[in-house]
């Protein structure tokens, strides 16, 4: 769900690109939204990116792309204003870690209650998953598909390269199998639980971080047990 300011900024950017073929400047955005400084625009654009409406283009620090419009704006423009087409807009902020493709807006679907099974390490493995501490509401379409689901609170920064930050809530589908490249909950020697990319190489399992500060751990397959695969992410602001 977008705030009023986020919605106003997205609408303003889209109208200017549709009308003039060029995006507004940060000063024009600031003036249009009646903000005191450009830092407020930075925060709004970051929030729109995290929610999947704007994407930063790789290796181009001053370029953003409008990916989609929320239903309320798409309907409005379809009803008579210029239709939506993804366009590049100018920004003035360096590239940052990408947002996971499967992170979605908490208001996108009817909420479902999932148990939060404790904390999971995105860094040095911590204690194994135990019992549910509380519940969290997640969109129904985030858990579409077979199998049980649960949630975990992330601790650590080893997965920031794929947009998973310390304090995020990850939604996990229970499974004991994984494909190479999947982000999984792995239980190491039935004692340590960690969130990492999964890779199998013969009889060895590699648990790979998404942060160059952490080394890939390679373990015998009988020392690693997959407990689930990442299907969604929830972030609070």
C-alpha positions in Angstrom: 0.0 0.0 0.0 1.4 3.4 -1.0 1.2 6.5 1.2 -0.4 9.6 -0.2 3.0 11.2 -0.9 4.3 8.1 -2.6 1.2 8.0 -4.8 1.4 11.7 -5.6 5.1 11.4 -6.6 4.5 8.4 -8.9 1.6 10.2 -10.5 3.6 13.4 -11.0 6.5 11.5 -12.6 4.3 9.6 -14.9 2.4 12.6 -16.1 5.5 14.6 -16.8 7.1 11.8 -18.8 3.9 11.2 -20.7 3.5 14.9 -21.5 7.0 16.1 -22.1 8.9 12.9 -22.8 11.4 13.8 -20.1 11.2 13.2 -16.3 11.0 16.1 -13.8 14.1 17.1 -11.8 14.4 16.4 -8.1 13.8 20.1 -7.5 10.6 19.9 -9.5 9.5 16.9 -7.6 10.2 18.6 -4.3 8.2 21.7 -5.4 5.3 19.6 -6.7 5.0 17.7 -3.4 5.6 20.8 -1.3 8.6 19.2 0.5 11.3 21.2 2.2 14.3 19.2 0.9 15.3 16.7 -1.7 16.0 14.1 1.0 12.3 13.6 1.2 12.2 12.8 -2.5 15.0 10.3 -2.0 13.0 8.5 0.7 9.9 8.4 -1.4 11.7 7.0 -4.5 13.4 4.4 -2.3 10.1 3.3 -0.9 8.6 3.1 -4.5 11.6 1.0 -5.5 11.2 -1.4 -2.6 7.5 -1.8 -3.5 8.3 -2.6 -7.1 7.0 0.5 -8.8 10.4 1.9 -9.7 13.6 0.0 -10.5 17.1 1.4 -10.4 19.1 0.5 -13.6 22.3 -1.4 -13.1 25.6 0.6 -13.5 23.7 3.9 -14.0 23.6 5.8 -10.8 21.4 8.5 -12.1 18.8 6.4 -13.9 15.5 4.8 -12.6 12.8 3.0 -14.5 9.1 3.2 -13.7 8.1 -0.5 -13.8 4.3 -0.4 -13.1 1.5 1.7 -11.7 -0.8 0.8 -8.8 -4.3 0.0 -9.8 -5.7 3.3 -8.8 -3.4 5.2 -11.2 -3.5 2.6 -14.0 -7.3 2.8 -13.9 -7.2 6.6 -13.9 -4.9 6.8 -16.9 -6.7 4.1 -18.8 -9.9 6.2 -18.3 -8.7 9.1 -20.5 -5.2 10.2 -19.6 -2.1 9.0 -21.3 -1.5 5.2 -21.0 1.4 3.8 -19.1 4.7 2.7 -20.7 7.9 2.0 -18.7 10.3 4.9 -19.1 13.7 5.9 -17.7 13.7 8.8 -15.3 16.7 10.7 -13.9 17.7 10.3 -10.3 20.8 11.3 -8.3 21.4 8.3 -6.0 24.0 5.6 -6.3 23.0 2.0 -7.1 21.9 -0.1 -4.2 21.2 -3.8 -3.6 18.3 -5.1 -5.8 15.0 -5.8 -4.3 14.0 -9.5 -4.3 11.7 -10.2 -7.2 9.4 -12.1 -4.8 9.0 -9.3 -2.3 5.5 -7.9 -2.7 3.2 -5.3 -1.2 1.5 -6.4 2.0 -1.8 -5.1 0.8 -1.7 -6.9 -2.5 -4.0 -9.7 -1.3 -6.1 -10.9 1.6 -3.9 -11.4 4.6 -3.1 -14.8 6.0 -1.6 -15.4 9.5 1.7 -17.3 9.6 3.7 -18.3 12.6 7.0 -16.6 13.1 9.3 -19.5 14.1 12.1 -17.3 15.6 15.1 -15.8 14.0 17.2 -17.0 11.1 20.8 -15.9 10.5 21.8 -14.2 7.3 25.4 -14.3 8.4 27.1 -16.7 10.9 24.6 -19.5 11.6 22.7 -19.2 14.8 20.6 -21.5 16.9 18.2 -23.9 15.1 14.6 -23.0 14.5 12.5 -23.8 17.5 8.9 -22.9 18.3 6.6 -20.1 17.0 7.0 -16.9 19.0 4.0 -15.0 17.4 2.1 -14.6 14.1 2.5 -12.2 11.2 0.0 -11.3 8.5 1.2 -11.9 4.9 -0.6 -11.5 1.5 -2.5 -14.6 0.5 -0.9 -14.8 -2.9 2.6 -14.8 -1.4 1.9 -18.3 -0.1 0.1 -19.6 -3.2 1.0 -23.2 -3.9 1.3 -26.5 -2.0 2.8 -27.1 1.4 2.9 -25.4 4.7 4.5 -22.0 5.2 6.1 -20.1 8.1 7.9 -16.9 8.7 11.3 -16.0 10.1 13.0 -12.8 11.3 16.3 -12.2 9.6 19.4 -11.4 11.6 22.6 -10.4 9.8 23.7 -8.9 6.5 25.0 -11.7 4.5 22.1 -11.6 2.0 22.0 -7.9 1.4 23.1 -8.5 -2.2 19.7 -9.9 -3.0 17.8 -7.3 -1.0 17.4 -9.2 2.3 18.2 -6.9 5.2 18.6 -7.3 8.9 15.2 -7.2 10.5 13.2 -8.3 7.4 10.6 -11.0 7.7 11.1 -13.9 5.2 8.2 -16.2 4.2 9.3 -19.8 3.8 7.6 -22.7 2.1 8.4 -26.0 3.9 10.3 -28.4 1.7 13.3 -30.6 2.0 14.5 -30.3 -1.6 16.0 -27.3 -3.5 17.3 -26.4 -6.9 20.7 -24.7 -7.4 20.3 -21.0 -6.8 17.3 -21.3 -4.5 17.5 -19.2 -1.3 16.8 -21.8 1.5 16.6 -22.3 5.2 19.4 -24.8 5.8 19.9 -26.7 9.1 23.6 -27.5 9.6 24.3 -30.7 11.7 20.8 -30.3 13.2 22.1 -27.4 15.3 22.6 -24.2 13.2 20.0 -22.6 11.0 21.0 -20.2 8.3 19.5 -18.5 5.2 21.7 -18.9 2.1 21.7 -19.7 -1.6 21.8 -23.4 -2.2 24.2 -25.1 -4.6 24.8 -28.9 -4.9 28.1 -30.2 -6.4 28.1 -34.0 -6.3 27.9 -35.1 -2.7 28.7 -31.6 -1.3 26.4 -28.7 -0.5 27.6 -25.1 -0.9 25.7 -22.4 1.2 26.5 -19.2 -0.5 26.1 -15.7 0.9 25.1 -12.6 -1.1 27.7 -10.4 0.5 31.5 -10.6 -0.4 32.3 -10.2 3.3 31.1 -13.8 3.9 32.7 -17.0 2.6 30.8 -19.8 1.0 30.4 -22.8 3.3 30.9 -26.2 1.6 29.6 -29.1 3.6 29.0 -32.8 3.1 25.4 -33.4 2.0 24.7 -35.4 5.2 25.5 -32.4 7.3 22.9 -30.1 5.6 19.2 -30.4 5.8 16.9 -28.1 3.8 14.0 -27.0 5.8 12.3 -24.6 3.4 12.6 -22.2 0.4 12.2 -18.5 0.3 8.9 -17.4 -1.3 8.4 -13.9 0.0 9.7 -11.0 2.0 8.1 -8.4 4.3 9.8 -5.2 5.3 8.6 -2.5 7.8 9.4 1.2 7.4 
